[in-house]
Amino acid sequence: MFRPAGFVGSAFLWDVQVNSRSIGSTGQGSFLMVDIDPGTYSFVSTTQSIRSPIVRITAEPGQGYFI
């Protein structure tokens, strides 16, 4: 999951969750990388009272995904 650099919200760290499990946080201009098995996943980022839209994917074997 990639978080571009920018002024809006730059002071906050965003908690990144996959299937309701925290996998880390992103700061301004940063990213997280995670290996997942094939299957269906939901990705979401939250900070304080803000929540991103949920992104759902069905991961296929041998494929890469950028969110």
N, C-alpha and C positions, 0 to 999 in steps of 0.2 A: 504494500500500500504506500503510495507516494503522496507527500504533502508539499506543494510548491511554496516557494518563498513569497512573501507579501506582507503588507502592513496589517491588514485586518486579522485580528486574532493571533498576532505574532508572539505575544507574551505567553500564550497558553500551550501546554502539552496536551495532545489528544490521545486518549486511551484507545487502542485498536483492539477489537474483539472479533474472534472467529467462532461462530456457533456459540455465542454468549461466554466465551472463554478469552480472557485478556492475554494478548500475545506480546504486548509492549506499548510504547508510546512514541508518537512522532512529534518532533519540534519543527520549526520553520525550515523548509528546504531539506527535509530528511525523508527517509523511507524505511520500511521494514520488509524483510523477505522471510517467507516461511514455506517449507516443503509440506505439501498435503497429499494424502492418498486420493485416488479417484473417489468421487462422490459429490453430494450437494452441500454447499456451504453458504453461510450468511456472514457478511462483513459489515461492521459498523464502527464509527469513531465517535467518541463522546468527550466533552470537556465541560466541567461545571454543569450548567443547565442547557447546553447545546448538544444536539444529537444529529449526526449526518443521516442522510437517507440510507436505508439498508440496501446493500448490493448482494444479490444472490447469483451464484454460479453453479454449474454442474461441471466439476473438474474431470477431464478425460486423461487417460494414461499418456505420458510423454508430452503433454502440452504445458506451456507457460502462460500465465495470466498476469496482467498488470491492471491494478485497480487504483 
